[in-house]
């Protein structure tokens, strides 16, 4: 995977939710996942280390890093 340019990536996504630990974006325009090349559903940016995720559904995901922040690209099954 090439380095992820977060600012460029999120400019094409729709912001959804933000709290102290996480910021989420929805991929409403079918941007390709930098890891696998398939369109992803949501991007989760982890702002704290460590961060806990409570998943309400079963997902496949790809992971990248930008400036020591984990980037999680979700793919709904």
Secondary structure as the mmCIF struct_conf table of DSSP 4:
data_model
#
loop_
_struct_conf.conf_type_id
_struct_conf.id
_struct_conf.beg_label_comp_id
_struct_conf.beg_label_asym_id
_struct_conf.beg_label_seq_id
_struct_conf.end_label_comp_id
_struct_conf.end_label_asym_id
_struct_conf.end_label_seq_id
HELX_LH_PP_P HELX_LH_PP_P1 UNK A 2 UNK A 4
HELX_RH_AL_P HELX_RH_AL_P1 UNK A 6 UNK A 10
TURN_TY1_P TURN_TY1_P1 UNK A 11 UNK A 12
BEND BEND1 UNK A 13 UNK A 13
STRN STRN1 UNK A 14 UNK A 18
BEND BEND2 UNK A 20 UNK A 21
STRN STRN2 UNK A 22 UNK A 26
BEND BEND3 UNK A 28 UNK A 29
HELX_LH_PP_P HELX_LH_PP_P2 UNK A 31 UNK A 31
STRN STRN3 UNK A 32 UNK A 32
HELX_LH_PP_P HELX_LH_PP_P3 UNK A 33 UNK A 33
TURN_TY1_P TURN_TY1_P2 UNK A 34 UNK A 36
BEND BEND4 UNK A 37 UNK A 38
STRN STRN4 UNK A 39 UNK A 39
HELX_LH_PP_P HELX_LH_PP_P4 UNK A 40 UNK A 40
BEND BEND5 UNK A 41 UNK A 41
STRN STRN5 UNK A 42 UNK A 46
BEND BEND6 UNK A 48 UNK A 50
BEND BEND7 UNK A 56 UNK A 57
STRN STRN6 UNK A 59 UNK A 66
TURN_TY1_P TURN_TY1_P3 UNK A 67 UNK A 68
STRN STRN7 UNK A 69 UNK A 76
#
